[in-house]
Amino acid sequence: MVSLPIPQFLKSLFDSFPLRTYPANPLPSRCPKFGTTPSLYAFATPEDAVAGNPSFNPSCLKWQAYLKFYGVEFKTVPSNNHASPTGALPFIISQQKSMSESMEVEVVPSDKLASWIEEHGCSLDVIDTDSAQVKAFLVLVNNQLRDAWLYALYLEPNNSQDLAGKLYCGSSVSAVSSFLLRQAKAAARQQVLQAYPGGVLDPRRIYADAGAALEAISTMLGKDTWFFGGGDPGLFDASVFAYTHLILNLRWHTGENTLFRAVMEHDNLLGHERRIRDAFFPEANTPDANKPLGSES
């Protein structure tokens, strides 16, 4: 290969500014540093994450509760869907030593969390989540209750602005926050329309279906401590708690608190929420926690 000569003016330029490789910039101090404690990346405020408070998102809170049921030590890291490898929260990042004594990073997406938690946690006396009975009742939580939650939080006008906007889009009033809120509301509407096709959403029907689901769930619990007579709380308990806790503790607008009032009708569901909160989230027992907030805007 023939080497072409460098033009004199370029040689003079490079002689004046010799090539130098600088070391890489350090990561920002706010970037999390992986440790031996697994990190649950979830929707949460920085303050609540440090304090160990429940997430404000039902999907994330369910897995927070399930981790605590199994005694798995973890820390919550505030995050958003864009940081997730699957585009959805939550997910876990943990470090474990390999056979060669080197540290290996493991990423556990949300659809693998149940098996990961059960593998790394203590042994519990719970019912098999693959049973037909559990699956049937999970449909009530994941469909009717979730649809009513989405409608109450994102599509009721005052709740959308006062709750959803502040929780997911920040407290500042800006074009970016407004855009994010519109985007979130559109996504919620699309989700609910899957169960109520036709292009028109009737809140009376949505809340009536959620009320019927809560009635069936309450009847299933009966006077038992945990669902399906388990000796310990299981995945279904975590799924129900994730909604009842947030429904009871968010400050719904006075005219848009139908879902709050529906949960308040069932004393055993109130007791179930309180048992889990007292046992696994004692830090959430602030003076304002679990009081009727639905009368406040």
N, C-alpha and C positions, 0 to 999 in steps of 0.2 A: 504494500500500500504506500503510495506517495504522499508525504506530508506537505501540505500546502503552506507556504510562508505566511506568517501573520502580517498584515499591513502595518506599516510603521506607526501610523497614528493610533491604531488599536493597541500595539505593544506599549506605546508611551502611556496610553490611558491605564492599562493594567499595571504598568510599573508604578504609576502614581497611586493607584488604588489596588493594592495586592489582595487577592482572594483570601478570605479568612472565614472559617467556620465557627459560628458562635454556639455555645451550649444551648440545649432546649430550654424554653421558659418553664419555670415550675408551674404546677397546677394551682389554680386559685385556692386560697385557704379554705373557702367554703365547700370545695369539692369533698364528698365523703371518702374516707380512707377505709379500705376493706380491712376487716378484722376477723376475729374468730366468732363473733356474735353475728348470726344471720341478720340481714337487713330486709325488712318488708317495705317495698316501695309502694306507697299508697297516697290517696288523697288525704291531706291533713295540713293544718297550719303548722309552721315551725314551732310555735309555742306548745301546741297539743302533742306534737311528735316527741318533744323533749320530756314533757310531763307524763307521757304514756296514756293520754286521753283517747277515747274512741274516735275513729275517723268519722267525718261527716258524710261519707259515701257508704251506702248499704253493702255493696259488693266487697269493699275493703274491710268494713267492720266485721263482716261475717268471718273473714279469714283471721283477723286479729283475735276474735273470740275463740276460734277453733285452735289457734296456736296456744292460747292461754289454757284452754281445756286440757290440752295434752302436755302442758308444762314445758313447752319449747321456749327457751329464752330467745328473744329477738328485740331488735330496735326498729322503730318506725322512721322511715325517711320520706319527707314530703316530696311528691313527684306528680307527674301528669302522664296522660296516655302517650304523648309523643316520646317519652323516655323509655317506654316499654318495648321489648323486642317483638311482642305480638300486637302492639297497638292498644292494649288494654291493661288496666291496673286491677288488682295488685300483682306483683311478682316478687320473688325472693332472690337475693344474691347471698351466697354463703361461701366460705372458704374452708377447705378441708385438706389435711395432709395426705399426700399420696404415698404409695409404697416407697417411693424414692425420697420421701421426706420433704418434697417440694410442695408449695401451696397451690392448690387447684381451685379455681373459681367456678362455682356452679350456679347457673341461672335457672330458676324454677318458675315457669309461667303459671298463670292462674289455673289452667286446666289440669295441672299436675300437682297443685298444692295439697289436695286432700291426701294423696298417697305419700307425699313427702313428709307431711306433718305426722301421719300415722306411723311412718317408718322411724322418725327421729324422736317421737314423743313417748310418754309412758303408756302403759296398758290401761284402757278404760272399759267399763261395762256399758257398752252402747249397742243399739240395734243396728243390724246390717243396713247400710244406706242403699244397697241394691235391691232391697225388698220392694215388692210391688206396692205395698202400703205407703212406705216412705216416699217412693217416687210419685205416687198419686197426690200426696199432700204437698210435695215440693212444687208441683205444678201450680197449686193455689198461690204459693208464695212468689214463685218466679213469673207468674202471669198476672193474675188479678190484682194481687197486692202491689206488685212492681208497677203495673200500668197506672194504678191510682196514685202511687208515689210520684211517678213521672209527671202525671197531670197536675197534682197538687203543687209540686215544687216548680215546674217549668212553665206550665200553661195557665195557672191561675195568675192573673196580672200582677197583683200586689206581692204575692209570694215570689213570683219570678224576679221581680226587681229587688225586693228586700232580702230574699234568702238566696236563691240560685245565683243571682248576680254577684253578691258579696262572697259566697263560698267558692264559686268556680271561676269567676272573672275578675276578682279583685274589688277592693272597696272604692277605688278611684273612678271618677266619671271621665271616660275618655272614649275616643273613637274605637280604639282597640277593644276595650271592655264591652262596648256596645255591640261590636261585631261578634265577639266571642259569645255574648249572651244570645244574640239572634241565631247564631249557629247552633248553640246548645238547645234552644227552644225548637228549632226546626228538626234536629235529630230526635228529640223527645217525641214530637208530634208523629214523626215517621214510625217510631217504635210502637206507640200506642195505636196508631192506625192499622198496624198489622193484626191486632185483635179486634178492632172495630172498623172494618173497611167501609167505604162509602164516602169518605172525604169530610164527614161531619162527626165531631166528637160530642157526645152528650154526657156532661159531667154527672148527671143524675144516674145514668146507667153505669158509668165507670165506678162511682162510689158505691152504688148498690151491689155490684159484683164483688167489690172489695169487702163490703160489709158481710156478704154471704160467705166469703172465704174466711174472714176472721171468725165468724160464727162456727164454721166447720172446724177450724184450727183450735178454737177454744173448747169445743166439745171433745175433740181428740185428746187434749191435755187433761180435761176433767180436773180431778183433785190430785193428780200425780205431780211430783216435783219436776220431772223431766218428761219430755215427749216419748210416747210409746213405752212408758214404764221403765226406761233405762235407769241404771244405777248411777250413771254419770251423764252430763249433758253431751249431746252428740252434734252432728252436722246440722240436723234439722233445728235443734235448739239454737245454734248459732245463726242459722238463716232467718228464723223468726225474730230473734233478738235484734238482729241488724236493722230490721224495719221498726219494730215496736220502740226500741230505745230512741231512734232518731225522730220518729213521729211524735213521741211524748216530750222530747226535749228541744226541738226547734221552735222558734217563736213565729208560729203561723199568724197570718193576718186574721183579725177577728171575724171577717166575713168569708174566709176561705180556709176554715179549719175543720172541714167535714171529716177528713181522715183521722185527725186527732180525736174527735168526738167518737168516732167508730171504735177506736182502740180503747177508749176510756169506758166503754160499755162492758168490758170483760175483765172482771176482777182477777181471774186466774192468769190472764195474760199480763196484767199489771204486776202480779206477784212474781211471775216467771221473769219478767224484765228486771225486777228489783233484785231477785236472787242472783242473777248473773252479774249485774252491776256491782252488787255488794261483794261478791266472791272474787270477781276477776278484774273489775275496773273500779276499785275503791277510790282512785284519784278523781273519778267522775262525780263523786258524791259531794259536790259543791253546794252551798246554800240554795242556789237556783235550780239545782238538778231535780228532774222528775216532778216539778210542781206544775199545775195546770198553766200552760203558757198560751193556750189557744185564744185567750181573751185579750191578748196584747198584740199590737201591730208592730 
